[in-house]
Amino acid sequence: MISEKVAKALNEQIKLEEHSSRIYMSMAIWCEVQGYPGAAEFLYKHSDEERMHQLKIVKYLNDRGGHAKLCSLEQPALEFTSLKILFDEVLKHEVLVTNSINELVHLCMEVRDYTTLNFLQWFVEEQIEEESLVKGVIDKLNLAGEAKGGLFHIDKELASLAANT
Ligand code: FEO
């Protein structure tokens, strides 16, 4: 049986993963409307992955005798200044998610919940991958600058990343 304290923290993480999914969906919509179909595909896929992260925690919490709860979420941003600024926001958000996972790990160690600690290892690994993927995209965007040709090329790369990851 999971402790109240860990259950509460997992419910907070469920909220954050759902919020992440909506943030990336909103970004994907903006990209699609602005004519970046590759970036849109990449972000739609990322949004799906966040939904999967959310579900993974929901299932775990219910399985351990807890009760996963959904709650109201804040409105995600609808407009972005540029593709580069948008991906800077993605990275900022992923760092926030990483910190939140680290806090959860810390709590599990404190209360000696080794089962949840073990469950969270998957998320620790996932955050390393996600941060490095987004950093790679930002590096490319930095190289391209605002040049139309460069952005066109990066959008194509994002389409193939979305298809192959
Ligand atoms: Fe579920 Fe991108 O963190």
Backbone and ligand atoms as CSV (ligand in chain L), in Angstrom:
chain,resi,resn,atom,element,x,y,z
A,1,MET,N,N,0.853,-1.207,0.000
A,1,MET,CA,C,0.000,0.000,0.000
A,1,MET,C,C,0.886,1.254,0.000
A,2,ILE,N,N,0.547,2.156,-0.872
A,2,ILE,CA,C,1.362,3.367,-1.011
A,2,ILE,C,C,1.010,4.384,0.085
A,3,SER,N,N,1.997,5.158,0.535
A,3,SER,CA,C,1.724,6.156,1.578
A,3,SER,C,C,0.979,7.345,0.983
A,4,GLU,N,N,0.253,8.048,1.837
A,4,GLU,CA,C,-0.503,9.248,1.432
A,4,GLU,C,C,0.418,10.268,0.771
A,5,LYS,N,N,1.587,10.411,1.389
A,5,LYS,CA,C,2.543,11.427,0.941
A,5,LYS,C,C,3.033,11.146,-0.486
A,6,VAL,N,N,3.402,9.894,-0.736
A,6,VAL,CA,C,3.891,9.526,-2.073
A,6,VAL,C,C,2.723,9.575,-3.076
A,7,ALA,N,N,1.541,9.122,-2.647
A,7,ALA,CA,C,0.367,9.150,-3.535
A,7,ALA,C,C,0.069,10.585,-3.963
A,8,LYS,N,N,0.176,11.515,-3.030
A,8,LYS,CA,C,-0.110,12.927,-3.330
A,8,LYS,C,C,0.915,13.454,-4.346
A,9,ALA,N,N,2.168,13.102,-4.121
A,9,ALA,CA,C,3.230,13.558,-5.035
A,9,ALA,C,C,3.057,12.938,-6.427
A,10,LEU,N,N,2.627,11.678,-6.476
A,10,LEU,CA,C,2.408,11.036,-7.787
A,10,LEU,C,C,1.231,11.692,-8.504
A,11,ASN,N,N,0.209,12.077,-7.735
A,11,ASN,CA,C,-0.919,12.768,-8.363
A,11,ASN,C,C,-0.482,14.122,-8.934
A,12,GLU,N,N,0.444,14.783,-8.256
A,12,GLU,CA,C,0.985,16.046,-8.775
A,12,GLU,C,C,1.722,15.796,-10.091
A,13,GLN,N,N,2.454,14.671,-10.145
A,13,GLN,CA,C,3.198,14.336,-11.358
A,13,GLN,C,C,2.235,13.981,-12.498
A,14,ILE,N,N,1.146,13.331,-12.163
A,14,ILE,CA,C,0.116,13.004,-13.161
A,14,ILE,C,C,-0.391,14.305,-13.789
A,15,LYS,N,N,-0.612,15.294,-12.929
A,15,LYS,CA,C,-1.084,16.603,-13.405
A,15,LYS,C,C,-0.042,17.253,-14.329
A,16,LEU,N,N,1.220,17.173,-13.912
A,16,LEU,CA,C,2.288,17.797,-14.703
A,16,LEU,C,C,2.446,17.123,-16.070
A,17,GLU,N,N,2.338,15.796,-16.104
A,17,GLU,CA,C,2.473,15.083,-17.382
A,17,GLU,C,C,1.295,15.428,-18.306
A,18,GLU,N,N,0.108,15.538,-17.739
A,18,GLU,CA,C,-1.061,15.897,-18.548
A,18,GLU,C,C,-0.916,17.331,-19.067
A,19,HIS,N,N,-0.428,18.201,-18.207
A,19,HIS,CA,C,-0.201,19.592,-18.610
A,19,HIS,C,C,0.850,19.636,-19.726
A,20,SER,N,N,1.909,18.832,-19.598
A,20,SER,CA,C,2.960,18.769,-20.633
A,20,SER,C,C,2.339,18.354,-21.958
A,21,SER,N,N,1.471,17.354,-21.915
A,21,SER,CA,C,0.840,16.866,-23.139
A,21,SER,C,C,0.073,17.999,-23.827
A,22,ARG,N,N,-0.635,18.802,-23.041
A,22,ARG,CA,C,-1.414,19.916,-23.616
A,22,ARG,C,C,-0.513,21.041,-24.124
A,23,ILE,N,N,0.587,21.277,-23.414
A,23,ILE,CA,C,1.534,22.315,-23.864
A,23,ILE,C,C,2.069,21.948,-25.252
A,24,TYR,N,N,2.483,20.671,-25.405
A,24,TYR,CA,C,3.076,20.248,-26.678
A,24,TYR,C,C,2.024,20.163,-27.784
A,25,MET,N,N,0.804,19.807,-27.415
A,25,MET,CA,C,-0.283,19.799,-28.406
A,25,MET,C,C,-0.502,21.223,-28.909
A,26,SER,N,N,-0.515,22.181,-28.006
A,26,SER,CA,C,-0.725,23.579,-28.385
A,26,SER,C,C,0.424,24.076,-29.276
A,27,MET,N,N,1.645,23.670,-28.940
A,27,MET,CA,C,2.803,24.035,-29.762
A,27,MET,C,C,2.702,23.400,-31.149
A,28,ALA,N,N,2.267,22.133,-31.181
A,28,ALA,CA,C,2.130,21.420,-32.464
A,28,ALA,C,C,1.121,22.139,-33.357
A,29,ILE,N,N,0.030,22.569,-32.750
A,29,ILE,CA,C,-1.012,23.278,-33.516
A,29,ILE,C,C,-0.419,24.557,-34.128
A,30,TRP,N,N,0.316,25.310,-33.311
A,30,TRP,CA,C,0.927,26.559,-33.803
A,30,TRP,C,C,1.864,26.252,-34.974
A,31,CYS,N,N,2.688,25.217,-34.830
A,31,CYS,CA,C,3.636,24.855,-35.895
A,31,CYS,C,C,2.896,24.487,-37.175
A,32,GLU,N,N,1.831,23.724,-37.017
A,32,GLU,CA,C,1.073,23.295,-38.200
A,32,GLU,C,C,0.483,24.510,-38.930
A,33,VAL,N,N,-0.069,25.434,-38.163
A,33,VAL,CA,C,-0.694,26.630,-38.752
A,33,VAL,C,C,0.361,27.538,-39.395
A,34,GLN,N,N,1.557,27.575,-38.803
A,34,GLN,CA,C,2.621,28.448,-39.323
A,34,GLN,C,C,3.360,27.847,-40.526
A,35,GLY,N,N,3.042,26.598,-40.865
A,35,GLY,CA,C,3.699,25.972,-42.011
A,35,GLY,C,C,4.980,25.230,-41.671
A,36,TYR,N,N,5.040,24.669,-40.455
A,36,TYR,CA,C,6.156,23.789,-40.071
A,36,TYR,C,C,5.592,22.389,-39.811
A,37,PRO,N,N,5.258,21.645,-40.865
A,37,PRO,CA,C,4.601,20.342,-40.652
A,37,PRO,C,C,5.471,19.328,-39.922
A,38,GLY,N,N,6.793,19.385,-40.133
A,38,GLY,CA,C,7.689,18.434,-39.471
A,38,GLY,C,C,7.729,18.682,-37.970
A,39,ALA,N,N,7.877,19.946,-37.600
A,39,ALA,CA,C,7.895,20.311,-36.176
A,39,ALA,C,C,6.555,19.944,-35.546
A,40,ALA,N,N,5.466,20.140,-36.307
A,40,ALA,CA,C,4.133,19.807,-35.786
A,40,ALA,C,C,4.054,18.306,-35.492
A,41,GLU,N,N,4.501,17.474,-36.436
A,41,GLU,CA,C,4.468,16.018,-36.219
A,41,GLU,C,C,5.277,15.628,-34.995
A,42,PHE,N,N,6.475,16.223,-34.896
A,42,PHE,CA,C,7.367,15.953,-33.765
A,42,PHE,C,C,6.655,16.279,-32.444
A,43,LEU,N,N,5.987,17.406,-32.398
A,43,LEU,CA,C,5.347,17.847,-31.149
A,43,LEU,C,C,4.032,17.103,-30.866
A,44,TYR,N,N,3.304,16.739,-31.931
A,44,TYR,CA,C,2.100,15.914,-31.707
A,44,TYR,C,C,2.518,14.587,-31.082
A,45,LYS,N,N,3.611,14.055,-31.587
A,45,LYS,CA,C,4.099,12.778,-31.071
A,45,LYS,C,C,4.554,12.935,-29.607
A,46,HIS,N,N,5.229,14.032,-29.364
A,46,HIS,CA,C,5.695,14.315,-27.998
A,46,HIS,C,C,4.506,14.464,-27.041
A,47,SER,N,N,3.466,15.084,-27.538
A,47,SER,CA,C,2.250,15.251,-26.736
A,47,SER,C,C,1.673,13.870,-26.386
A,48,ASP,N,N,1.642,12.966,-27.368
A,48,ASP,CA,C,1.171,11.596,-27.120
A,48,ASP,C,C,2.030,10.899,-26.072
A,49,GLU,N,N,3.336,11.130,-26.147
A,49,GLU,CA,C,4.239,10.478,-25.192
A,49,GLU,C,C,3.960,10.950,-23.768
A,50,GLU,N,N,3.672,12.239,-23.631
A,50,GLU,CA,C,3.368,12.764,-22.286
A,50,GLU,C,C,2.088,12.145,-21.741
A,51,ARG,N,N,1.122,11.932,-22.638
A,51,ARG,CA,C,-0.130,11.282,-22.243
A,51,ARG,C,C,0.168,9.856,-21.766
A,52,MET,N,N,1.137,9.220,-22.444
A,52,MET,CA,C,1.532,7.866,-22.064
A,52,MET,C,C,2.243,7.889,-20.689
A,53,HIS,N,N,3.067,8.922,-20.448
A,53,HIS,CA,C,3.727,9.054,-19.137
A,53,HIS,C,C,2.666,9.200,-18.037
A,54,GLN,N,N,1.676,10.036,-18.352
A,54,GLN,CA,C,0.598,10.264,-17.374
A,54,GLN,C,C,-0.085,8.939,-17.039
A,55,LEU,N,N,-0.445,8.195,-18.090
A,55,LEU,CA,C,-1.169,6.934,-17.908
A,55,LEU,C,C,-0.335,5.919,-17.122
A,56,LYS,N,N,0.953,5.919,-17.386
A,56,LYS,CA,C,1.859,4.998,-16.684
A,56,LYS,C,C,1.791,5.239,-15.167
A,57,ILE,N,N,1.770,6.507,-14.774
A,57,ILE,CA,C,1.718,6.826,-13.334
A,57,ILE,C,C,0.318,6.526,-12.772
A,58,VAL,N,N,-0.717,6.847,-13.569
A,58,VAL,CA,C,-2.097,6.546,-13.142
A,58,VAL,C,C,-2.214,5.058,-12.807
A,59,LYS,N,N,-1.755,4.216,-13.735
A,59,LYS,CA,C,-1.868,2.763,-13.558
A,59,LYS,C,C,-1.075,2.295,-12.343
A,60,TYR,N,N,0.131,2.834,-12.207
A,60,TYR,CA,C,0.980,2.423,-11.082
A,60,TYR,C,C,0.313,2.784,-9.762
A,61,LEU,N,N,-0.153,4.020,-9.667
A,61,LEU,CA,C,-0.753,4.502,-8.421
A,61,LEU,C,C,-1.988,3.667,-8.047
A,62,ASN,N,N,-2.847,3.414,-9.014
A,62,ASN,CA,C,-4.045,2.614,-8.743
A,62,ASN,C,C,-3.673,1.177,-8.345
A,63,ASP,N,N,-2.670,0.677,-9.012
A,63,ASP,CA,C,-2.186,-0.672,-8.757
A,63,ASP,C,C,-1.651,-0.852,-7.342
A,64,ARG,N,N,-1.090,0.229,-6.798
A,64,ARG,CA,C,-0.476,0.171,-5.462
A,64,ARG,C,C,-1.468,0.542,-4.353
A,65,GLY,N,N,-2.747,0.560,-4.705
A,65,GLY,CA,C,-3.775,0.840,-3.693
A,65,GLY,C,C,-4.065,2.317,-3.525
A,66,GLY,N,N,-3.526,3.148,-4.419
A,66,GLY,CA,C,-3.823,4.579,-4.364
A,66,GLY,C,C,-5.015,4.903,-5.247
A,67,HIS,N,N,-5.257,6.176,-5.459
A,67,HIS,CA,C,-6.378,6.617,-6.293
A,67,HIS,C,C,-5.890,7.798,-7.135
A,68,ALA,N,N,-5.677,7.537,-8.425
A,68,ALA,CA,C,-5.221,8.612,-9.316
A,68,ALA,C,C,-6.353,9.608,-9.517
A,69,LYS,N,N,-6.009,10.894,-9.449
A,69,LYS,CA,C,-7.049,11.922,-9.582
A,69,LYS,C,C,-6.671,12.940,-10.635
A,70,LEU,N,N,-7.637,13.274,-11.485
A,70,LEU,CA,C,-7.404,14.332,-12.472
A,70,LEU,C,C,-7.885,15.651,-11.879
A,71,CYS,N,N,-7.274,16.740,-12.329
A,71,CYS,CA,C,-7.718,18.035,-11.807
A,71,CYS,C,C,-7.678,19.089,-12.911
A,72,SER,N,N,-8.102,20.288,-12.603
A,72,SER,CA,C,-8.111,21.370,-13.594
A,72,SER,C,C,-6.685,21.723,-13.975
A,73,LEU,N,N,-6.538,22.118,-15.227
A,73,LEU,CA,C,-5.197,22.479,-15.707
A,73,LEU,C,C,-5.196,23.905,-16.214
A,74,GLU,N,N,-4.015,24.532,-16.160
A,74,GLU,CA,C,-3.972,25.897,-16.688
A,74,GLU,C,C,-3.934,25.898,-18.218
A,75,GLN,N,N,-4.320,27.012,-18.757
A,75,GLN,CA,C,-4.357,27.198,-20.216
A,75,GLN,C,C,-2.929,27.209,-20.774
A,76,PRO,N,N,-2.641,26.355,-21.750
A,76,PRO,CA,C,-1.290,26.431,-22.340
A,76,PRO,C,C,-1.176,27.641,-23.281
A,77,ALA,N,N,0.057,28.090,-23.536
A,77,ALA,CA,C,0.267,29.216,-24.458
A,77,ALA,C,C,-0.235,28.826,-25.842
A,78,LEU,N,N,-0.784,29.794,-26.570
A,78,LEU,CA,C,-1.336,29.526,-27.902
A,78,LEU,C,C,-0.463,30.098,-29.011
A,79,GLU,N,N,0.325,31.115,-28.681
A,79,GLU,CA,C,1.137,31.812,-29.687
A,79,GLU,C,C,2.603,31.770,-29.292
A,80,PHE,N,N,3.473,31.711,-30.309
A,80,PHE,CA,C,4.926,31.685,-30.075
A,80,PHE,C,C,5.586,32.640,-31.067
A,81,THR,N,N,6.713,33.211,-30.648
A,81,THR,CA,C,7.349,34.215,-31.498
A,81,THR,C,C,8.112,33.585,-32.652
A,82,SER,N,N,8.741,32.455,-32.398
A,82,SER,CA,C,9.512,31.781,-33.447
A,82,SER,C,C,9.679,30.313,-33.066
A,83,LEU,N,N,10.122,29.523,-34.054
A,83,LEU,CA,C,10.358,28.098,-33.800
A,83,LEU,C,C,11.443,27.919,-32.736
A,84,LYS,N,N,12.455,28.773,-32.806
A,84,LYS,CA,C,13.563,28.704,-31.859
A,84,LYS,C,C,13.062,28.976,-30.423
A,85,ILE,N,N,12.276,30.027,-30.260
A,85,ILE,CA,C,11.755,30.365,-28.928
A,85,ILE,C,C,10.840,29.251,-28.429
A,86,LEU,N,N,10.077,28.677,-29.343
A,86,LEU,CA,C,9.188,27.574,-28.967
A,86,LEU,C,C,10.005,26.393,-28.402
A,87,PHE,N,N,11.088,26.021,-29.095
A,87,PHE,CA,C,11.885,24.881,-28.607
A,87,PHE,C,C,12.669,25.222,-27.342
A,88,ASP,N,N,13.020,26.506,-27.166
A,88,ASP,CA,C,13.615,26.920,-25.883
A,88,ASP,C,C,12.619,26.660,-24.747
A,89,GLU,N,N,11.348,26.932,-25.044
A,89,GLU,CA,C,10.290,26.700,-24.038
A,89,GLU,C,C,10.143,25.199,-23.743
A,90,VAL,N,N,10.269,24.370,-24.793
A,90,VAL,CA,C,10.175,22.913,-24.596
A,90,VAL,C,C,11.268,22.469,-23.622
A,91,LEU,N,N,12.495,22.956,-23.874
A,91,LEU,CA,C,13.614,22.543,-23.016
A,91,LEU,C,C,13.395,23.009,-21.571
A,92,LYS,N,N,12.954,24.248,-21.443
A,92,LYS,CA,C,12.695,24.795,-20.105
A,92,LYS,C,C,11.673,23.918,-19.385
A,93,HIS,N,N,10.658,23.515,-20.118
A,93,HIS,CA,C,9.612,22.695,-19.507
A,93,HIS,C,C,10.143,21.308,-19.137
A,94,GLU,N,N,10.965,20.726,-20.010
A,94,GLU,CA,C,11.517,19.401,-19.704
A,94,GLU,C,C,12.431,19.441,-18.475
A,95,VAL,N,N,13.171,20.546,-18.317
A,95,VAL,CA,C,14.034,20.681,-17.132
A,95,VAL,C,C,13.160,20.726,-15.877
A,96,LEU,N,N,12.041,21.417,-15.992
A,96,LEU,CA,C,11.102,21.480,-14.862
A,96,LEU,C,C,10.571,20.082,-14.525
A,97,VAL,N,N,10.244,19.309,-15.563
A,97,VAL,CA,C,9.748,17.941,-15.344
A,97,VAL,C,C,10.850,17.089,-14.697
A,98,THR,N,N,12.080,17.244,-15.183
A,98,THR,CA,C,13.199,16.491,-14.601
A,98,THR,C,C,13.335,16.819,-13.108
A,99,ASN,N,N,13.251,18.101,-12.771
A,99,ASN,CA,C,13.361,18.495,-11.364
A,99,ASN,C,C,12.243,17.878,-10.535
A,100,SER,N,N,11.070,17.826,-11.121
A,100,SER,CA,C,9.932,17.265,-10.406
A,100,SER,C,C,10.131,15.761,-10.178
A,101,ILE,N,N,10.654,15.058,-11.176
A,101,ILE,CA,C,10.948,13.615,-11.017
A,101,ILE,C,C,12.030,13.437,-9.937
A,102,ASN,N,N,13.037,14.282,-9.976
A,102,ASN,CA,C,14.105,14.189,-8.969
A,102,ASN,C,C,13.570,14.406,-7.555
A,103,GLU,N,N,12.636,15.339,-7.416
A,103,GLU,CA,C,12.008,15.575,-6.101
A,103,GLU,C,C,11.252,14.333,-5.641
A,104,LEU,N,N,10.572,13.685,-6.591
A,104,LEU,CA,C,9.833,12.464,-6.268
A,104,LEU,C,C,10.782,11.360,-5.793
A,105,VAL,N,N,11.901,11.240,-6.513
A,105,VAL,CA,C,12.911,10.241,-6.144
A,105,VAL,C,C,13.409,10.524,-4.723
A,106,HIS,N,N,13.651,11.788,-4.478
A,106,HIS,CA,C,14.145,12.200,-3.160
A,106,HIS,C,C,13.140,11.829,-2.063
A,107,LEU,N,N,11.870,12.106,-2.333
A,107,LEU,CA,C,10.818,11.788,-1.362
A,107,LEU,C,C,10.777,10.277,-1.100
A,108,CYS,N,N,10.852,9.482,-2.160
A,108,CYS,CA,C,10.801,8.017,-2.005
A,108,CYS,C,C,11.961,7.505,-1.155
A,109,MET,N,N,13.116,8.143,-1.322
A,109,MET,CA,C,14.270,7.741,-0.509
A,109,MET,C,C,14.030,8.103,0.945
A,110,GLU,N,N,13.475,9.276,1.147
A,110,GLU,CA,C,13.211,9.763,2.503
A,110,GLU,C,C,12.255,8.849,3.258
A,111,VAL,N,N,11.177,8.423,2.560
A,111,VAL,CA,C,10.167,7.601,3.240
A,111,VAL,C,C,10.406,6.102,3.020
A,112,ARG,N,N,11.530,5.791,2.382
A,112,ARG,CA,C,11.926,4.399,2.126
A,112,ARG,C,C,10.898,3.616,1.312
A,113,ASP,N,N,10.342,4.285,0.298
A,113,ASP,CA,C,9.421,3.601,-0.615
A,113,ASP,C,C,10.257,3.121,-1.812
A,114,TYR,N,N,10.863,1.962,-1.663
A,114,TYR,CA,C,11.785,1.467,-2.693
A,114,TYR,C,C,11.053,0.944,-3.929
A,115,THR,N,N,9.804,0.588,-3.759
A,115,THR,CA,C,9.014,0.105,-4.909
A,115,THR,C,C,8.770,1.263,-5.882
A,116,THR,N,N,8.332,2.404,-5.327
A,116,THR,CA,C,8.090,3.565,-6.197
A,116,THR,C,C,9.417,4.115,-6.726
A,117,LEU,N,N,10.425,4.036,-5.899
A,117,LEU,CA,C,11.761,4.484,-6.330
A,117,LEU,C,C,12.183,3.705,-7.583
A,118,ASN,N,N,11.955,2.410,-7.534
A,118,ASN,CA,C,12.280,1.547,-8.662
A,118,ASN,C,C,11.423,1.892,-9.889
A,119,PHE,N,N,10.149,2.127,-9.655
A,119,PHE,CA,C,9.230,2.513,-10.743
A,119,PHE,C,C,9.707,3.807,-11.413
A,120,LEU,N,N,10.228,4.723,-10.603
A,120,LEU,CA,C,10.628,6.042,-11.136
A,120,LEU,C,C,11.908,6.010,-11.971
A,121,GLN,N,N,12.655,4.931,-11.870
A,121,GLN,CA,C,13.915,4.860,-12.640
A,121,GLN,C,C,13.680,5.042,-14.133
A,122,TRP,N,N,12.569,4.484,-14.625
A,122,TRP,CA,C,12.234,4.620,-16.050
A,122,TRP,C,C,12.118,6.097,-16.412
A,123,PHE,N,N,11.501,6.880,-15.530
A,123,PHE,CA,C,11.293,8.311,-15.788
A,123,PHE,C,C,12.618,9.082,-15.725
A,124,VAL,N,N,13.500,8.648,-14.832
A,124,VAL,CA,C,14.813,9.302,-14.721
A,124,VAL,C,C,15.546,9.165,-16.058
A,125,GLU,N,N,15.537,7.951,-16.600
A,125,GLU,CA,C,16.197,7.684,-17.893
A,125,GLU,C,C,15.524,8.468,-19.023
A,126,GLU,N,N,14.208,8.438,-19.005
A,126,GLU,CA,C,13.425,9.102,-20.053
A,126,GLU,C,C,13.746,10.604,-20.099
A,127,GLN,N,N,13.906,11.206,-18.930
A,127,GLN,CA,C,14.185,12.650,-18.894
A,127,GLN,C,C,15.561,12.968,-19.492
A,128,ILE,N,N,16.535,12.077,-19.288
A,128,ILE,CA,C,17.864,12.297,-19.888
A,128,ILE,C,C,17.703,12.323,-21.401
A,129,GLU,N,N,16.966,11.333,-21.926
A,129,GLU,CA,C,16.755,11.240,-23.384
A,129,GLU,C,C,16.007,12.453,-23.918
A,130,GLU,N,N,14.948,12.846,-23.225
A,130,GLU,CA,C,14.123,13.950,-23.725
A,130,GLU,C,C,14.907,15.260,-23.742
A,131,GLU,N,N,15.646,15.520,-22.662
A,131,GLU,CA,C,16.425,16.764,-22.628
A,131,GLU,C,C,17.460,16.770,-23.739
A,132,SER,N,N,18.119,15.633,-23.955
A,132,SER,CA,C,19.186,15.637,-24.961
A,132,SER,C,C,18.605,15.751,-26.379
A,133,LEU,N,N,17.437,15.146,-26.609
A,133,LEU,CA,C,16.771,15.270,-27.915
A,133,LEU,C,C,16.443,16.743,-28.210
A,134,VAL,N,N,15.866,17.415,-27.228
A,134,VAL,CA,C,15.460,18.820,-27.435
A,134,VAL,C,C,16.692,19.722,-27.579
A,135,LYS,N,N,17.743,19.432,-26.799
A,135,LYS,CA,C,18.979,20.225,-26.931
A,135,LYS,C,C,19.528,20.110,-28.345
A,136,GLY,N,N,19.456,18.905,-28.917
A,136,GLY,CA,C,19.923,18.673,-30.289
A,136,GLY,C,C,19.151,19.532,-31.288
A,137,VAL,N,N,17.839,19.610,-31.099
A,137,VAL,CA,C,17.006,20.425,-32.000
A,137,VAL,C,C,17.400,21.903,-31.859
A,138,ILE,N,N,17.607,22.358,-30.627
A,138,ILE,CA,C,17.965,23.767,-30.392
A,138,ILE,C,C,19.326,24.092,-31.028
A,139,ASP,N,N,20.265,23.174,-30.924
A,139,ASP,CA,C,21.587,23.376,-31.558
A,139,ASP,C,C,21.419,23.610,-33.051
A,140,LYS,N,N,20.573,22.797,-33.666
A,140,LYS,CA,C,20.343,22.931,-35.115
A,140,LYS,C,C,19.664,24.262,-35.426
A,141,LEU,N,N,18.713,24.632,-34.599
A,141,LEU,CA,C,18.006,25.896,-34.825
A,141,LEU,C,C,18.959,27.085,-34.651
A,142,ASN,N,N,19.886,26.970,-33.718
A,142,ASN,CA,C,20.877,28.036,-33.512
A,142,ASN,C,C,21.747,28.194,-34.749
A,143,LEU,N,N,22.109,27.065,-35.350
A,143,LEU,CA,C,22.942,27.109,-36.553
A,143,LEU,C,C,22.183,27.717,-37.734
A,144,ALA,N,N,20.896,27.369,-37.816
A,144,ALA,CA,C,20.099,27.848,-38.954
A,144,ALA,C,C,19.780,29.332,-38.855
A,145,GLY,N,N,19.694,29.864,-37.644
A,145,GLY,CA,C,19.294,31.255,-37.461
A,145,GLY,C,C,17.880,31.443,-37.988
A,146,GLU,N,N,17.617,32.581,-38.595
A,146,GLU,CA,C,16.264,32.843,-39.095
A,146,GLU,C,C,16.154,32.561,-40.603
A,147,ALA,N,N,17.225,32.012,-41.182
A,147,ALA,CA,C,17.225,31.773,-42.635
A,147,ALA,C,C,16.120,30.784,-43.015
A,148,LYS,N,N,15.328,31.154,-44.022
A,148,LYS,CA,C,14.190,30.314,-44.444
A,148,LYS,C,C,14.656,28.915,-44.862
A,149,GLY,N,N,15.752,28.871,-45.627
A,149,GLY,CA,C,16.261,27.588,-46.122
A,149,GLY,C,C,16.639,26.662,-44.978
A,150,GLY,N,N,17.316,27.218,-43.975
A,150,GLY,CA,C,17.742,26.437,-42.811
A,150,GLY,C,C,16.548,25.891,-42.046
A,151,LEU,N,N,15.543,26.736,-41.858
A,151,LEU,CA,C,14.354,26.316,-41.107
A,151,LEU,C,C,13.592,25.232,-41.875
A,152,PHE,N,N,13.568,25.367,-43.206
A,152,PHE,CA,C,12.896,24.368,-44.047
A,152,PHE,C,C,13.571,23.009,-43.866
A,153,HIS,N,N,14.900,23.044,-43.864
A,153,HIS,CA,C,15.687,21.826,-43.711
A,153,HIS,C,C,15.446,21.192,-42.326
A,154,ILE,N,N,15.451,22.023,-41.287
A,154,ILE,CA,C,15.241,21.510,-39.923
A,154,ILE,C,C,13.841,20.912,-39.781
A,155,ASP,N,N,12.873,21.557,-40.422
A,155,ASP,CA,C,11.510,21.035,-40.347
A,155,ASP,C,C,11.451,19.630,-40.950
A,156,LYS,N,N,12.167,19.439,-42.035
A,156,LYS,CA,C,12.228,18.106,-42.672
A,156,LYS,C,C,12.886,17.101,-41.710
A,157,GLU,N,N,13.945,17.538,-41.051
A,157,GLU,CA,C,14.633,16.647,-40.102
A,157,GLU,C,C,13.720,16.253,-38.946
A,158,LEU,N,N,12.935,17.236,-38.491
A,158,LEU,CA,C,12.009,16.958,-37.375
A,158,LEU,C,C,10.947,15.956,-37.809
A,159,ALA,N,N,10.544,16.037,-39.074
A,159,ALA,CA,C,9.558,15.070,-39.591
A,159,ALA,C,C,10.155,13.669,-39.540
A,160,SER,N,N,11.435,13.540,-39.922
A,160,SER,CA,C,12.022,12.195,-39.930
A,160,SER,C,C,12.301,11.736,-38.493
A,161,LEU,N,N,12.637,12.673,-37.599
A,161,LEU,CA,C,12.802,12.306,-36.184
A,161,LEU,C,C,11.476,11.778,-35.621
A,162,ALA,N,N,10.397,12.461,-35.972
A,162,ALA,CA,C,9.070,12.049,-35.477
A,162,ALA,C,C,8.726,10.658,-35.990
A,163,ALA,N,N,9.159,10.359,-37.219
A,163,ALA,CA,C,8.827,9.059,-37.811
A,163,ALA,C,C,9.709,7.949,-37.235
A,164,ASN,N,N,10.904,8.301,-36.755
A,164,ASN,CA,C,11.868,7.256,-36.353
A,164,ASN,C,C,12.128,7.148,-34.851
A,165,THR,N,N,11.480,7.979,-34.032
A,165,THR,CA,C,11.745,7.858,-32.594
A,165,THR,C,C,10.541,7.281,-31.860
L,1,FEO,FE1,FE,6.953,13.313,-19.362
L,1,FEO,FE2,FE,8.679,15.075,-21.281
L,1,FEO,O1,O,8.328,14.457,-19.580
